[in-house]
């Protein structure tokens, strides 16, 4: 299996050289294969968000190598990192972060326009994604008019709008009640499986983790399989 994401000996700390120096990641090795969905389980404060940010080129490691789709992206200049994030990586967070002044569909269209997609094609992609997760009928509604579950489904669609190779999700259903969480997670997995992309999904929910292809644990700054 080819790896979409490969992290090798990732180390990251904060407050270097100070009495309150904290070493968060202590030599993380992790791969996510093409089309594989991996659950990342860790307690709060263990460094999973830091790890996701490094994997998605939002942060840099102190040591180690990051590869996306076989390309070493560890030391890419800022402009190329930004271009790769836009084209190859999708992010989902616990809170949807939708733009409140735009409709649901427009929130999905905008990142496509920034990536050079035509308005017509961007709109068609937005509606197709929303239809996959059952919210196409809410396309013209602004986020404030949507339920929490609907907002998060729209956020999922936005993350996949530019057809990334890799999806990174940080507690994507953590802000929802248990019943809504299950339904929204089903929608996310439908999107992921229908597009065939790879995903690394951080979650506290062991039941959700069990529904993914593989679970890894982050403990004391290292990956425990």
C-alpha positions as CSV (number, residue, x, y, z in Angstrom):
1,X,0.0,0.0,0.0
2,X,1.3,3.4,-0.9
3,X,1.3,5.9,2.0
4,X,-0.5,9.2,1.6
5,X,1.0,10.5,4.9
6,X,4.3,9.5,6.4
7,X,5.7,11.0,9.6
8,X,9.2,10.0,10.7
9,X,10.8,10.8,14.1
10,X,8.7,13.9,14.6
11,X,9.8,15.9,17.6
12,X,8.2,19.1,18.9
13,X,8.7,21.1,22.1
14,X,7.8,24.5,23.4
15,X,9.7,27.1,25.5
16,X,13.1,25.8,24.5
17,X,15.8,26.5,27.0
18,X,13.5,27.8,29.6
19,X,12.6,26.2,33.0
20,X,9.1,25.5,31.8
21,X,10.2,23.7,28.6
22,X,7.7,21.1,27.4
23,X,8.5,18.3,25.0
24,X,5.2,17.4,23.4
25,X,6.2,15.0,20.6
26,X,9.1,12.6,21.3
27,X,9.9,10.9,18.0
28,X,6.5,10.1,16.4
29,X,6.5,7.6,13.6
30,X,3.1,7.2,11.8
31,X,1.9,6.3,8.3
32,X,-1.6,6.6,6.7
33,X,-2.0,4.4,3.6
34,X,-3.8,5.4,0.5
35,X,-7.6,5.2,1.2
36,X,-7.0,4.3,4.8
37,X,-8.9,5.9,7.7
38,X,-6.8,5.9,10.9
39,X,-8.1,6.9,14.3
40,X,-5.8,8.9,16.6
41,X,-6.7,8.4,20.2
42,X,-5.1,10.5,23.0
43,X,-6.0,12.3,26.2
44,X,-6.4,16.0,26.2
45,X,-3.1,17.8,26.2
46,X,-1.2,14.8,24.8
47,X,-0.2,16.6,21.6
48,X,-2.6,15.3,19.0
49,X,-3.6,18.7,17.7
50,X,0.1,19.6,17.4
51,X,0.7,16.4,15.5
52,X,-2.2,17.1,13.1
53,X,-0.9,20.7,12.5
54,X,2.5,19.3,11.7
55,X,1.0,16.7,9.4
56,X,-1.1,19.3,7.6
57,X,1.8,21.8,7.3
58,X,0.3,24.3,9.6
59,X,3.2,24.0,12.0
60,X,6.8,22.7,11.7
61,X,8.5,20.0,13.7
62,X,11.8,20.6,15.6
63,X,13.1,17.4,14.1
64,X,11.8,14.7,11.7
65,X,10.4,14.3,8.2
66,X,6.9,14.8,6.8
67,X,5.9,13.2,3.5
68,X,2.6,13.7,1.7
69,X,1.9,11.4,-1.3
70,X,5.6,10.4,-1.4
71,X,6.9,13.9,-1.5
72,X,9.2,15.2,1.3
73,X,7.5,18.4,2.4
74,X,9.4,19.0,5.6
75,X,11.3,22.0,4.4
76,X,9.1,23.5,1.8
77,X,9.0,27.3,1.6
78,X,5.9,29.0,2.9
79,X,4.4,29.6,-0.5
80,X,4.7,26.0,-1.5
81,X,3.4,24.8,1.9
82,X,0.3,27.0,1.4
83,X,-0.3,25.7,-2.1
84,X,0.0,22.1,-0.9
85,X,-2.4,22.7,2.0
86,X,-4.9,24.2,-0.4
87,X,-4.7,21.4,-3.0
88,X,-3.9,18.3,-1.0
89,X,-5.0,18.6,2.6
90,X,-8.5,19.1,4.1
91,X,-9.0,20.1,7.7
92,X,-12.0,19.5,10.0
93,X,-12.1,20.9,13.6
94,X,-14.4,20.3,16.5
95,X,-16.2,23.6,15.8
96,X,-17.3,24.2,12.2
97,X,-15.8,27.7,11.7
98,X,-18.2,28.4,8.8
99,X,-18.3,32.0,7.6
100,X,-21.6,33.3,9.0
101,X,-22.3,35.9,6.3
102,X,-22.3,33.3,3.5
103,X,-24.8,30.4,2.8
104,X,-23.9,26.8,3.3
105,X,-23.2,26.3,-0.4
106,X,-21.1,29.5,-0.6
107,X,-18.9,28.2,2.3
108,X,-18.1,25.2,0.2
109,X,-17.7,27.2,-3.1
110,X,-15.3,29.8,-1.7
111,X,-12.2,27.5,-1.2
112,X,-12.7,26.1,-4.7
113,X,-12.7,29.6,-6.2
114,X,-9.5,30.3,-4.3
115,X,-8.1,27.2,-6.0
116,X,-9.0,28.4,-9.5
117,X,-12.2,26.4,-10.0
118,X,-14.9,28.1,-12.0
119,X,-18.1,29.3,-10.3
120,X,-20.2,26.8,-12.2
121,X,-18.0,23.8,-11.3
122,X,-17.6,24.9,-7.7
123,X,-21.3,25.2,-7.2
124,X,-21.9,21.8,-8.8
125,X,-19.3,20.2,-6.5
126,X,-20.8,21.9,-3.5
127,X,-24.3,20.6,-4.2
128,X,-23.0,17.1,-5.0
129,X,-21.1,16.9,-1.6
130,X,-24.0,18.3,0.3
131,X,-26.3,15.8,-1.3
132,X,-24.0,12.9,-0.2
133,X,-24.4,13.9,3.4
134,X,-28.1,14.8,3.2
135,X,-28.0,18.6,3.5
136,X,-28.4,19.8,-0.1
137,X,-31.8,21.1,0.7
138,X,-30.1,23.5,3.1
139,X,-27.7,24.9,0.5
140,X,-29.1,28.5,0.6
141,X,-29.3,28.8,4.4
142,X,-26.7,30.6,6.4
143,X,-24.9,28.7,9.2
144,X,-27.0,30.3,12.0
145,X,-30.1,28.7,10.5
146,X,-28.6,25.2,10.5
147,X,-28.5,22.7,13.4
148,X,-25.2,21.8,14.9
149,X,-25.1,18.5,13.0
150,X,-25.9,20.3,9.7
151,X,-23.2,22.9,10.3
152,X,-20.6,20.2,10.9
153,X,-21.7,18.3,7.7
154,X,-21.3,21.5,5.7
155,X,-17.8,21.8,7.3
156,X,-17.0,18.3,6.1
157,X,-18.1,19.2,2.6
158,X,-15.9,22.3,2.7
159,X,-12.9,20.3,3.8
160,X,-13.3,17.9,0.8
161,X,-14.3,20.6,-1.8
162,X,-10.9,20.8,-3.4
163,X,-10.6,17.0,-3.6
164,X,-7.6,16.6,-1.2
165,X,-5.5,13.5,-0.9
166,X,-5.5,13.7,2.9
167,X,-8.1,14.6,5.4
168,X,-7.1,15.6,8.9
169,X,-9.8,15.9,11.6
170,X,-9.5,17.0,15.2
171,X,-12.4,15.7,17.3
172,X,-14.9,16.3,14.4
173,X,-17.9,15.3,16.4
174,X,-16.7,16.4,19.8
175,X,-19.1,19.3,20.0
176,X,-22.3,17.2,19.3
177,X,-24.6,15.2,21.5
178,X,-24.1,11.4,21.2
179,X,-27.0,10.7,18.9
180,X,-26.1,13.5,16.5
181,X,-22.4,12.6,16.7
182,X,-23.2,9.1,15.4
183,X,-25.2,10.4,12.5
184,X,-22.7,13.0,11.6
185,X,-19.8,10.6,11.8
186,X,-21.7,8.2,9.5
187,X,-22.0,11.2,7.1
188,X,-18.2,11.8,7.3
189,X,-17.4,8.2,6.7
190,X,-19.7,8.2,3.6
191,X,-17.8,11.2,2.2
192,X,-14.4,9.7,2.9
193,X,-15.3,6.3,1.5
194,X,-17.0,7.7,-1.6
195,X,-13.9,9.9,-2.5
196,X,-11.3,7.3,-1.6
197,X,-9.1,9.8,0.2
198,X,-6.9,9.0,3.3
199,X,-7.9,10.3,6.7
200,X,-6.3,10.8,10.1
201,X,-9.1,11.5,12.6
202,X,-8.4,12.4,16.3
203,X,-11.2,11.3,18.6
204,X,-11.8,10.6,22.3
205,X,-14.7,8.3,21.3
206,X,-13.5,4.7,21.3
207,X,-16.8,3.5,19.6
208,X,-16.1,5.9,16.7
209,X,-12.5,4.8,16.6
210,X,-13.5,1.2,16.3
211,X,-15.4,2.0,13.1
212,X,-12.2,3.1,11.3
213,X,-9.6,0.9,9.6
214,X,-7.0,1.2,12.4
215,X,-6.5,2.9,15.7
216,X,-3.2,4.3,17.0
217,X,-2.6,5.9,20.4
218,X,-0.5,8.9,21.3
219,X,1.0,8.4,24.7
220,X,3.9,10.3,26.3
221,X,4.7,11.9,23.0
222,X,5.0,8.7,21.0
223,X,2.7,6.5,18.9
224,X,1.5,3.3,20.5
225,X,-0.2,0.9,18.1
